[in-house]
Amino acid sequence: MANKDVQIPDLLSWCQREIEYEHGAGTLRNILHSMGFYYKQKNYLPIVAERQAYKVARMKDLSSPLPGPPVGKDKGKRAIVWPW
């Protein structure tokens, strides 16, 4: 069951049964879209899938240093220049 494609009608019936969801399929689509899911066409019925950017962000190691040259500690600081 882990590899089964998730479709809106199945998800809507599960929401209505398990969490007493009172709204329709359009509202459920908007909620899922705001949570980072999208719909891709597979055969004749669109399926719900997670955006690739969220998958990549979840796999990143936040404690590792960023790629690129090292930045000095004073880089970006500005001095106040007085006119007198």
N, CA, C and O atoms as a GROMACS GRO file, in nm:
protein
  336
    1MET      N    1   0.081  -0.120   0.000
    1MET     CA    2   0.000   0.000   0.000
    1MET      C    3   0.086   0.126   0.000
    1MET      O    4   0.036   0.234  -0.031
    2ALA      N    5   0.212   0.114   0.033
    2ALA     CA    6   0.298   0.230   0.038
    2ALA      C    7   0.324   0.287  -0.101
    2ALA      O    8   0.348   0.407  -0.113
    3ASN      N    9   0.318   0.206  -0.205
    3ASN     CA   10   0.344   0.253  -0.340
    3ASN      C   11   0.218   0.291  -0.416
    3ASN      O   12   0.226   0.322  -0.535
    4LYS      N   13   0.104   0.291  -0.351
    4LYS     CA   14  -0.020   0.324  -0.419
    4LYS      C   15  -0.026   0.475  -0.446
    4LYS      O   16   0.008   0.555  -0.358
    5ASP      N   17  -0.069   0.513  -0.565
    5ASP     CA   18  -0.084   0.654  -0.599
    5ASP      C   19  -0.201   0.713  -0.523
    5ASP      O   20  -0.307   0.650  -0.511
    6VAL      N   21  -0.182   0.832  -0.471
    6VAL     CA   22  -0.288   0.901  -0.395
    6VAL      C   23  -0.366   0.988  -0.492
    6VAL      O   24  -0.308   1.070  -0.564
    7GLN      N   25  -0.497   0.970  -0.494
    7GLN     CA   26  -0.584   1.047  -0.581
    7GLN      C   27  -0.682   1.125  -0.495
    7GLN      O   28  -0.714   1.085  -0.383
    8ILE      N   29  -0.730   1.237  -0.550
    8ILE     CA   30  -0.819   1.326  -0.474
    8ILE      C   31  -0.946   1.256  -0.427
    8ILE      O   32  -0.982   1.273  -0.310
    9PRO      N   33  -1.018   1.179  -0.509
    9PRO     CA   34  -1.140   1.115  -0.458
    9PRO      C   35  -1.113   1.021  -0.340
    9PRO      O   36  -1.190   1.017  -0.244
   10ASP      N   37  -1.004   0.945  -0.348
   10ASP     CA   38  -0.970   0.855  -0.236
   10ASP      C   39  -0.933   0.934  -0.111
   10ASP      O   40  -0.974   0.900  -0.001
   11LEU      N   41  -0.856   1.040  -0.130
   11LEU     CA   42  -0.814   1.122  -0.017
   11LEU      C   43  -0.933   1.195   0.045
   11LEU      O   44  -0.941   1.209   0.167
   12LEU      N   45  -1.025   1.241  -0.039
   12LEU     CA   46  -1.144   1.310   0.012
   12LEU      C   47  -1.232   1.215   0.092
   12LEU      O   48  -1.281   1.252   0.199
   13SER      N   49  -1.252   1.094   0.044
   13SER     CA   50  -1.334   0.999   0.120
   13SER      C   51  -1.266   0.961   0.252
   13SER      O   52  -1.335   0.943   0.352
   14TRP      N   53  -1.132   0.950   0.253
   14TRP     CA   54  -1.061   0.921   0.378
   14TRP      C   55  -1.077   1.036   0.477
   14TRP      O   56  -1.100   1.014   0.595
   15CYS      N   57  -1.064   1.161   0.428
   15CYS     CA   58  -1.077   1.278   0.516
   15CYS      C   59  -1.217   1.287   0.574
   15CYS      O   60  -1.233   1.319   0.692
   16GLN      N   61  -1.318   1.260   0.493
   16GLN     CA   62  -1.455   1.267   0.543
   16GLN      C   63  -1.483   1.157   0.645
   16GLN      O   64  -1.560   1.178   0.738
   17ARG      N   65  -1.422   1.042   0.628
   17ARG     CA   66  -1.445   0.930   0.717
   17ARG      C   67  -1.365   0.943   0.847
   17ARG      O   68  -1.419   0.920   0.955
   18GLU      N   69  -1.238   0.979   0.837
   18GLU     CA   70  -1.150   0.974   0.953
   18GLU      C   71  -1.146   1.104   1.034
   18GLU      O   72  -1.146   1.100   1.157
   19ILE      N   73  -1.143   1.218   0.967
   19ILE     CA   74  -1.130   1.343   1.042
   19ILE      C   75  -1.254   1.432   1.028
   19ILE      O   76  -1.250   1.550   1.063
   20GLU      N   77  -1.362   1.376   0.977
   20GLU     CA   78  -1.490   1.446   0.962
   20GLU      C   79  -1.475   1.577   0.884
   20GLU      O   80  -1.523   1.682   0.925
   21TYR      N   81  -1.408   1.567   0.770
   21TYR     CA   82  -1.387   1.681   0.681
   21TYR      C   83  -1.520   1.718   0.617
   21TYR      O   84  -1.587   1.633   0.559
   22GLU      N   85  -1.559   1.845   0.627
   22GLU     CA   86  -1.692   1.887   0.583
   22GLU      C   87  -1.693   1.959   0.448
   22GLU      O   88  -1.800   1.990   0.396
   23HIS      N   89  -1.577   1.985   0.391
   23HIS     CA   90  -1.571   2.064   0.268
   23HIS      C   91  -1.556   1.972   0.147
   23HIS      O   92  -1.547   1.850   0.161
   24GLY      N   93  -1.554   2.033   0.030
   24GLY     CA   94  -1.549   1.955  -0.093
   24GLY      C   95  -1.408   1.932  -0.146
   24GLY      O   96  -1.309   1.964  -0.080
   25ALA      N   97  -1.403   1.876  -0.266
   25ALA     CA   98  -1.275   1.841  -0.328
   25ALA      C   99  -1.195   1.965  -0.368
   25ALA      O  100  -1.072   1.963  -0.361
   26GLY      N  101  -1.262   2.071  -0.409
   26GLY     CA  102  -1.191   2.194  -0.448
   26GLY      C  103  -1.117   2.256  -0.332
   26GLY      O  104  -1.003   2.300  -0.347
   27THR      N  105  -1.180   2.260  -0.217
   27THR     CA  106  -1.115   2.314  -0.098
   27THR      C  107  -0.999   2.225  -0.056
   27THR      O  108  -0.895   2.275  -0.013
   28LEU      N  109  -1.016   2.095  -0.067
   28LEU     CA  110  -0.908   2.002  -0.034
   28LEU      C  111  -0.789   2.022  -0.128
   28LEU      O  112  -0.674   2.016  -0.084
   29ARG      N  113  -0.815   2.046  -0.256
   29ARG     CA  114  -0.706   2.073  -0.351
   29ARG      C  115  -0.631   2.200  -0.312
   29ARG      O  116  -0.508   2.203  -0.318
   30ASN      N  117  -0.705   2.305  -0.274
   30ASN     CA  118  -0.640   2.430  -0.234
   30ASN      C  119  -0.555   2.411  -0.109
   30ASN      O  120  -0.446   2.466  -0.099
   31ILE      N  121  -0.605   2.335  -0.014
   31ILE     CA  122  -0.530   2.308   0.109
   31ILE      C  123  -0.402   2.232   0.077
   31ILE      O  124  -0.294   2.266   0.126
   32LEU      N  125  -0.412   2.130  -0.005
   32LEU     CA  126  -0.294   2.051  -0.041
   32LEU      C  127  -0.194   2.133  -0.120
   32LEU      O  128  -0.073   2.117  -0.103
   33HIS      N  129  -0.242   2.221  -0.207
   33HIS     CA  130  -0.152   2.306  -0.284
   33HIS      C  131  -0.076   2.401  -0.192
   33HIS      O  132   0.044   2.424  -0.212
   34SER      N  133  -0.143   2.457  -0.091
   34SER     CA  134  -0.076   2.547   0.002
   34SER      C  135   0.022   2.473   0.092
   34SER      O  136   0.113   2.534   0.148
   35MET      N  137   0.006   2.342   0.106
   35MET     CA  138   0.099   2.262   0.187
   35MET      C  139   0.216   2.211   0.104
   35MET      O  140   0.304   2.143   0.158
   36GLY      N  141   0.221   2.241  -0.024
   36GLY     CA  142   0.336   2.204  -0.106
   36GLY      C  143   0.316   2.081  -0.192
   36GLY      O  144   0.414   2.024  -0.240
   37PHE      N  145   0.194   2.040  -0.214
   37PHE     CA  146   0.167   1.926  -0.302
   37PHE      C  147   0.121   1.977  -0.438
   37PHE      O  148   0.071   2.089  -0.448
   38TYR      N  149   0.135   1.897  -0.540
   38TYR     CA  150   0.088   1.933  -0.672
   38TYR      C  151   0.023   1.810  -0.735
   38TYR      O  152   0.029   1.701  -0.680
   39TYR      N  153  -0.037   1.829  -0.849
   39TYR     CA  154  -0.109   1.722  -0.917
   39TYR      C  155  -0.039   1.692  -1.048
   39TYR      O  156  -0.011   1.783  -1.125
   40LYS      N  157  -0.012   1.566  -1.073
   40LYS     CA  158   0.046   1.529  -1.201
   40LYS      C  159  -0.044   1.424  -1.265
   40LYS      O  160  -0.103   1.340  -1.197
   41GLN      N  161  -0.054   1.432  -1.396
   41GLN     CA  162  -0.143   1.343  -1.469
   41GLN      C  163  -0.078   1.205  -1.484
   41GLN      O  164   0.035   1.193  -1.531
   42LYS      N  165  -0.150   1.104  -1.444
   42LYS     CA  166  -0.105   0.967  -1.464
   42LYS      C  167  -0.224   0.890  -1.518
   42LYS      O  168  -0.325   0.873  -1.450
   43ASN      N  169  -0.212   0.844  -1.639
   43ASN     CA  170  -0.322   0.779  -1.712
   43ASN      C  171  -0.436   0.878  -1.728
   43ASN      O  172  -0.422   0.974  -1.805
   44TYR      N  173  -0.547   0.860  -1.662
   44TYR     CA  174  -0.662   0.947  -1.682
   44TYR      C  175  -0.698   1.028  -1.558
   44TYR      O  176  -0.779   1.120  -1.568
   45LEU      N  177  -0.642   0.996  -1.443
   45LEU     CA  178  -0.678   1.064  -1.318
   45LEU      C  179  -0.554   1.126  -1.256
   45LEU      O  180  -0.454   1.057  -1.238
   46PRO      N  181  -0.558   1.256  -1.222
   46PRO     CA  182  -0.440   1.317  -1.163
   46PRO      C  183  -0.412   1.262  -1.023
   46PRO      O  184  -0.504   1.232  -0.948
   47ILE      N  185  -0.285   1.250  -0.991
   47ILE     CA  186  -0.246   1.201  -0.859
   47ILE      C  187  -0.181   1.314  -0.781
   47ILE      O  188  -0.131   1.410  -0.840
   48VAL      N  189  -0.181   1.303  -0.650
   48VAL     CA  190  -0.120   1.402  -0.562
   48VAL      C  191   0.024   1.361  -0.538
   48VAL      O  192   0.051   1.246  -0.505
   49ALA      N  193   0.116   1.455  -0.556
   49ALA     CA  194   0.258   1.426  -0.534
   49ALA      C  195   0.322   1.544  -0.462
   49ALA      O  196   0.272   1.656  -0.467
   50GLU      N  197   0.433   1.518  -0.396
   50GLU     CA  198   0.505   1.623  -0.325
   50GLU      C  199   0.601   1.692  -0.421
   50GLU      O  200   0.659   1.628  -0.509
   51ARG      N  201   0.617   1.823  -0.404
   51ARG     CA  202   0.708   1.898  -0.491
   51ARG      C  203   0.851   1.852  -0.471
   51ARG      O  204   0.892   1.818  -0.360
   52GLN      N  205   0.928   1.850  -0.579
   52GLN     CA  206   1.066   1.803  -0.575
   52GLN      C  207   1.153   1.891  -0.485
   52GLN      O  208   1.244   1.840  -0.420
   53ALA      N  209   1.125   2.022  -0.482
   53ALA     CA  210   1.206   2.112  -0.399
   53ALA      C  211   1.193   2.077  -0.251
   53ALA      O  212   1.290   2.090  -0.176
   54TYR      N  213   1.075   2.034  -0.208
   54TYR     CA  214   1.055   1.996  -0.068
   54TYR      C  215   1.128   1.866  -0.036
   54TYR      O  216   1.181   1.850   0.074
   55LYS      N  217   1.131   1.774  -0.131
   55LYS     CA  218   1.205   1.649  -0.110
   55LYS      C  219   1.354   1.677  -0.095
   55LYS      O  220   1.419   1.620  -0.008
   56VAL      N  221   1.407   1.764  -0.180
   56VAL     CA  222   1.550   1.798  -0.174
   56VAL      C  223   1.582   1.872  -0.045
   56VAL      O  224   1.685   1.845   0.017
   57ALA      N  225   1.496   1.964  -0.004
   57ALA     CA  226   1.520   2.040   0.118
   57ALA      C  227   1.518   1.950   0.241
   57ALA      O  228   1.592   1.975   0.336
   58ARG      N  229   1.436   1.848   0.240
   58ARG     CA  230   1.428   1.758   0.354
   58ARG      C  231   1.554   1.672   0.366
   58ARG      O  232   1.588   1.629   0.476
   59MET      N  233   1.622   1.647   0.255
   59MET     CA  234   1.741   1.563   0.257
   59MET      C  235   1.868   1.641   0.288
   59MET      O  236   1.973   1.580   0.309
   60LYS      N  237   1.864   1.775   0.290
   60LYS     CA  238   1.984   1.855   0.312
   60LYS      C  239   2.029   1.847   0.457
   60LYS      O  240   1.948   1.833   0.549
   61ASP      N  241   2.160   1.856   0.477
   61ASP     CA  242   2.219   1.860   0.610
   61ASP      C  243   2.238   2.007   0.646
   61ASP      O  244   2.324   2.075   0.588
   62LEU      N  245   2.160   2.057   0.742
   62LEU     CA  246   2.165   2.199   0.775
   62LEU      C  247   2.292   2.238   0.849
   62LEU      O  248   2.327   2.356   0.851
   63SER      N  249   2.360   2.143   0.911
   63SER     CA  250   2.481   2.177   0.986
   63SER      C  251   2.605   2.183   0.897
   63SER      O  252   2.709   2.231   0.941
   64SER      N  253   2.596   2.136   0.774
   64SER     CA  254   2.713   2.139   0.686
   64SER      C  255   2.731   2.280   0.629
   64SER      O  256   2.633   2.352   0.612
   65PRO      N  257   2.856   2.320   0.601
   65PRO     CA  258   2.880   2.455   0.546
   65PRO      C  259   2.828   2.466   0.404
   65PRO      O  260   2.820   2.368   0.330
   66LEU      N  261   2.794   2.587   0.367
   66LEU     CA  262   2.745   2.613   0.232
   66LEU      C  263   2.861   2.610   0.132
   66LEU      O  264   2.973   2.644   0.169
   67PRO      N  265   2.836   2.570   0.009
   67PRO     CA  266   2.944   2.569  -0.090
   67PRO      C  267   2.982   2.711  -0.130
   67PRO      O  268   2.900   2.803  -0.124
   68GLY      N  269   3.105   2.728  -0.172
   68GLY     CA  270   3.152   2.858  -0.217
   68GLY      C  271   3.270   2.906  -0.136
   68GLY      O  272   3.312   2.840  -0.041
   69PRO      N  273   3.324   3.023  -0.173
   69PRO     CA  274   3.440   3.074  -0.101
   69PRO      C  275   3.402   3.120   0.040
   69PRO      O  276   3.289   3.162   0.063
   70PRO      N  277   3.496   3.111   0.135
   70PRO     CA  278   3.466   3.157   0.271
   70PRO      C  279   3.452   3.310   0.273
   70PRO      O  280   3.520   3.381   0.200
   71VAL      N  281   3.363   3.357   0.357
   71VAL     CA  282   3.335   3.500   0.367
   71VAL      C  283   3.403   3.552   0.493
   71VAL      O  284   3.393   3.491   0.600
   72GLY      N  285   3.471   3.664   0.481
   72GLY     CA  286   3.536   3.725   0.597
   72GLY      C  287   3.436   3.775   0.699
   72GLY      O  288   3.320   3.799   0.666
   73LYS      N  289   3.481   3.791   0.825
   73LYS     CA  290   3.387   3.828   0.930
   73LYS      C  291   3.340   3.973   0.917
   73LYS      O  292   3.233   4.006   0.966
   74ASP      N  293   3.419   4.060   0.850
   74ASP     CA  294   3.381   4.200   0.835
   74ASP      C  295   3.315   4.229   0.700
   74ASP      O  296   3.281   4.344   0.672
   75LYS      N  297   3.296   4.129   0.620
   75LYS     CA  298   3.237   4.152   0.487
   75LYS      C  299   3.091   4.192   0.502
   75LYS      O  300   3.012   4.127   0.571
   76GLY      N  301   3.057   4.299   0.436
   76GLY     CA  302   2.920   4.346   0.438
   76GLY      C  303   2.894   4.453   0.542
   76GLY      O  304   2.788   4.516   0.539
   77LYS      N  305   2.987   4.477   0.635
   77LYS     CA  306   2.968   4.582   0.734
   77LYS      C  307   3.001   4.716   0.671
   77LYS      O  308   3.089   4.726   0.586
   78ARG      N  309   2.930   4.818   0.712
   78ARG     CA  310   2.951   4.950   0.656
   78ARG      C  311   2.990   5.047   0.767
   78ARG      O  312   2.938   5.040   0.879
   79ALA      N  313   3.079   5.134   0.736
   79ALA     CA  314   3.120   5.237   0.832
   79ALA      C  315   3.038   5.362   0.809
   79ALA      O  316   2.998   5.392   0.697
   80ILE      N  317   3.013   5.435   0.917
   80ILE     CA  318   2.940   5.561   0.906
   80ILE      C  319   3.042   5.671   0.876
   80ILE      O  320   3.138   5.688   0.951
   81VAL      N  321   3.022   5.743   0.769
   81VAL     CA  322   3.112   5.851   0.730
   81VAL      C  323   3.042   5.982   0.762
   81VAL      O  324   2.937   6.014   0.707
   82TRP      N  325   3.104   6.060   0.853
   82TRP     CA  326   3.046   6.188   0.892
   82TRP      C  327   3.093   6.296   0.795
   82TRP      O  328   3.207   6.291   0.748
   83PRO      N  329   3.009   6.392   0.765
   83PRO     CA  330   3.047   6.494   0.667
   83PRO      C  331   3.150   6.594   0.721
   83PRO      O  332   3.205   6.667   0.638
   84TRP      N  333   3.183   6.604   0.849
   84TRP     CA  334   3.282   6.699   0.899
   84TRP      C  335   3.407   6.636   0.945
   84TRP      O  336   3.498   6.705   0.989
   0.00000   0.00000   0.00000
